[in-house]
Amino acid sequence: MALLRRLFGDRLPEGFPGTLAPAENALGVAPVGSGGHLVVTELGLWLPDGRRVGWHLISKAVWDAGVLTLVEAAETGTAGGAVLLEDRPPVRFELPKPGRVPVLIRQRVDSSIRGRHRQELTGGGVWFVQRKVPGRDGSVLQVRPDPGVDAEVVAAIAREAAEKLAPPEV
């Protein structure tokens, strides 16, 4: 049975509202106390509403006392080759039977991160994170400022950082 699960993944729960991509497989499934399921795939985390959040857009995932707290990032723009992000409010999912889902989420989020750096500025700080985007080659530079940091300053620094990190043209 364990061999079959490794080969074919978990089955999708009955009534799953999403549509997996052609080569996307369910790696883990956990029922949510308020209804629906969390489904872990190679490309991201499917939420009970049928929306997939790519691993590169999960800013934080904390598992504590039977509750998964998820902070998703929203792309708010670009600065050169960098993607500017803003954290959405945390969402909590009670998982009465979590199985391997919390561990799989941690592994997937951690493996999407190629490098990170925090820069303190006037009014707060900025995270610069290089991340792998599921299903694409290479990585993307994501820039997530603290609330209250000057957006123009962040964009200028992000643009410069993206230029320095860009692969040399051949």
Backbone torsions as a table, in degrees:
resi	resn	phi	psi	omega
1	MET	NA	-43.6	179.3
2	ALA	-63.4	-37.0	178.4
3	LEU	-64.1	-43.7	178.3
4	LEU	-62.5	-40.6	178.9
5	ARG	-63.1	-41.7	178.9
6	ARG	-66.0	-36.9	-179.6
7	LEU	-73.2	-42.5	-171.0
8	PHE	-114.1	-3.6	-179.7
9	GLY	73.4	-178.2	176.7
10	ASP	-78.1	153.6	174.4
11	ARG	-77.0	150.8	175.0
12	LEU	-71.8	143.8	179.6
13	PRO	-69.0	151.6	177.3
14	GLU	-60.2	135.6	179.9
15	GLY	81.1	11.3	179.0
16	PHE	-55.8	123.9	-172.8
17	PRO	-84.2	-7.1	-176.7
18	GLY	-96.0	177.5	175.2
19	THR	-129.6	115.1	-179.5
20	LEU	-70.6	149.5	173.8
21	ALA	-66.3	161.3	-175.3
22	PRO	-50.5	-43.9	-178.0
23	ALA	-102.2	14.8	-177.1
24	GLU	-89.0	135.4	-178.3
25	ASN	-128.7	147.8	174.4
26	ALA	-75.0	120.1	179.1
27	LEU	-97.2	-23.8	179.7
28	GLY	-163.2	145.8	-179.3
29	VAL	-136.8	136.9	176.1
30	ALA	-138.4	131.7	175.3
31	PRO	-70.4	144.4	177.9
32	VAL	-99.7	135.7	-176.5
33	GLY	-54.8	-34.6	-178.2
34	SER	-88.1	2.1	179.2
35	GLY	118.6	151.1	-179.9
36	GLY	80.2	-168.5	-176.1
37	HIS	-141.1	156.3	163.6
38	LEU	-99.3	133.7	-179.6
39	VAL	-125.7	122.9	178.5
40	VAL	-94.5	128.6	174.7
41	THR	-130.1	178.9	176.9
42	GLU	-63.3	-30.0	-173.0
43	LEU	-93.6	-17.3	-179.3
44	GLY	165.4	-168.4	-179.4
45	LEU	-109.1	120.0	176.4
46	TRP	-85.4	128.8	179.5
47	LEU	-92.1	163.8	-177.6
48	PRO	-56.9	-24.5	-179.7
49	ASP	-81.5	1.7	177.8
50	GLY	88.2	16.4	179.3
51	ARG	-107.4	133.3	177.7
52	ARG	-95.9	133.2	174.3
53	VAL	-106.4	118.0	178.6
54	GLY	-61.7	148.5	-178.5
55	TRP	-57.1	-32.3	-178.9
56	HIS	-72.3	-10.0	179.8
57	LEU	-108.6	12.1	174.3
58	ILE	-99.1	108.5	-179.0
59	SER	-74.8	-36.2	-175.9
60	LYS	-157.3	139.9	174.2
61	ALA	-138.9	121.3	-177.3
62	VAL	-123.5	129.4	177.5
63	TRP	-108.2	119.0	-178.7
64	ASP	-154.2	127.7	173.4
65	ALA	53.2	42.8	176.2
66	GLY	79.9	8.6	-179.1
67	VAL	-125.3	130.0	173.6
68	LEU	-97.7	122.1	176.0
69	THR	-105.6	123.4	-174.0
70	LEU	-118.2	130.1	173.4
71	VAL	-114.3	115.3	-180.0
72	GLU	-98.2	143.4	176.4
73	ALA	-98.3	143.0	174.9
74	ALA	-108.4	135.6	176.1
75	GLU	-76.8	122.2	-176.0
76	THR	-107.1	-7.6	179.9
77	GLY	161.4	-171.3	177.8
78	THR	-132.2	158.9	173.9
79	ALA	-140.0	98.0	-171.8
80	GLY	64.3	-128.7	178.5
81	GLY	-89.1	5.7	-179.3
82	ALA	-95.6	149.1	176.2
83	VAL	-104.8	126.5	179.4
84	LEU	-89.1	135.3	-176.4
85	LEU	-123.6	158.6	172.1
86	GLU	-141.4	133.0	179.9
87	ASP	-73.0	137.1	172.2
88	ARG	-83.9	165.8	177.1
89	PRO	-61.6	147.4	178.8
90	PRO	-61.9	146.0	176.1
91	VAL	-121.6	136.9	-177.5
92	ARG	-112.8	136.6	177.9
93	PHE	-124.9	118.5	173.7
94	GLU	-79.9	126.5	-178.3
95	LEU	-118.5	94.8	-178.2
96	PRO	-65.0	-30.0	177.3
97	LYS	-131.3	79.5	-172.1
98	PRO	-70.8	-26.6	-175.5
99	GLY	55.9	-136.0	-178.7
100	ARG	-91.2	0.4	-172.7
101	VAL	-56.1	-48.9	179.4
102	PRO	-59.3	-38.9	179.2
103	VAL	-68.0	-43.5	179.2
104	LEU	-62.1	-40.8	178.7
105	ILE	-62.0	-48.1	179.6
106	ARG	-58.3	-46.6	-179.3
107	GLN	-61.0	-45.0	-177.3
108	ARG	-67.7	-43.3	179.0
109	VAL	-64.5	-48.2	-179.4
110	ASP	-60.8	-40.8	-177.3
111	SER	-72.9	-15.8	176.9
112	SER	-77.9	-17.1	-176.3
113	ILE	-89.7	120.8	178.7
114	ARG	-95.5	-28.2	179.3
115	GLY	-174.7	156.1	179.1
116	ARG	-151.1	152.4	-179.7
117	HIS	-150.3	138.9	176.1
118	ARG	-111.4	131.0	178.8
119	GLN	-118.0	123.9	177.2
120	GLU	-84.3	134.4	178.3
121	LEU	-130.5	174.2	174.8
122	THR	-62.7	126.9	178.3
123	GLY	90.8	-1.0	179.5
124	GLY	147.9	-154.6	-177.6
125	GLY	-134.5	176.4	-179.1
126	VAL	-137.7	133.2	172.4
127	TRP	-94.3	131.6	172.1
128	PHE	-112.6	117.9	-174.8
129	VAL	-130.1	125.1	172.3
130	GLN	-91.6	125.6	-176.0
131	ARG	-133.8	148.7	172.5
132	LYS	-81.1	132.6	176.6
133	VAL	-97.8	122.9	-177.8
134	PRO	-55.2	132.4	177.1
135	GLY	84.3	2.5	179.5
136	ARG	-128.6	151.8	175.5
137	ASP	-79.5	155.5	176.1
138	GLY	78.0	-165.1	-179.5
139	SER	-137.6	168.3	-179.9
140	VAL	-124.4	144.2	174.4
141	LEU	-90.4	119.9	177.0
142	GLN	-107.5	140.5	-178.1
143	VAL	-127.0	118.7	-176.7
144	ARG	-124.5	102.2	179.0
145	PRO	-81.6	154.3	170.1
146	ASP	-67.9	152.6	174.7
147	PRO	-57.8	137.9	177.5
148	GLY	95.5	-9.3	178.5
149	VAL	-80.0	139.7	-177.6
150	ASP	-58.7	118.1	-176.0
151	ALA	-63.9	-35.7	179.8
152	GLU	-67.5	-39.5	177.5
153	VAL	-64.9	-44.5	179.3
154	VAL	-60.5	-45.7	-179.0
155	ALA	-61.7	-41.4	179.8
156	ALA	-64.5	-44.6	179.3
157	ILE	-66.5	-40.8	-179.9
158	ALA	-63.1	-42.9	179.4
159	ARG	-60.4	-45.7	-180.0
160	GLU	-64.8	-42.9	179.2
161	ALA	-63.4	-41.7	179.8
162	ALA	-63.3	-38.8	177.8
163	GLU	-63.1	-42.8	-179.5
164	LYS	-67.3	-32.1	-177.5
165	LEU	-88.7	-10.9	-178.1
166	ALA	-64.5	141.6	178.1
167	PRO	-65.5	145.7	-179.8
168	PRO	-64.2	143.0	178.5
169	GLU	-76.5	140.2	-177.5
170	VAL	-98.6	NA	NA
